[in-house]
Amino acid sequence: MTAALVRPRHEAMIAGVCAGIANRFGWSVGLVRLAFVLSMILPGPQILLYLGLWILMPKADR
């Protein structure tokens, strides 16, 4: 069974979106954050995607 796509309460730096994605797919949180920061160099809707996920992803239960 895979983990749900939720924002963790304790691993969050800003909103927990990158940590939630990393936990869901079993990736390193640091690598997901690095990939997001590096993607900011490219033109595109990265900030809008992040904000949308921040709104849509529920917080993890305590």
Stockholm file with secondary structure:
# STOCKHOLM 1.0

chainA/1-62         MTAALVRPRHEAMIAGVCAGIANRFGWSVGLVRLAFVLSMILPGPQILLYLGLWILMPKADR
#=GR chainA/1-62 SS CCCCCCBCSSSCSSSSHHHHHHHHHTCCHHHHHHHHHHHTTSSSSHHHHHHHHHHHSCBCCC
#=GC SS_cons        CCCCCCBCSSSCSSSSHHHHHHHHHTCCHHHHHHHHHHHTTSSSSHHHHHHHHHHHSCBCCC
//
